[in-house]
């Protein structure tokens, strides 16, 4: 995944998080793998994906002493 693709997906995820938090409803996000609808129940999933993408942008080790980080 290119740096630009990751940044675009992060922007979509941030917008979806904001929409869900502000409206308590659902949001549509576009990713490199397509478009999907997310709801308040999926908020934790969005936060996890956001953390993964931010980690990719930072670079650095993916594993520490054999444990994924």
Buried (B, 14 or more C-beta within 10 A) or exposed (E): EEEEEBEBBBEBBEBBBEBBEEEEEBBEBBBEEEEEEBEEEBBEEBEEBBEEBEEBEEEEEEEEEEEEE
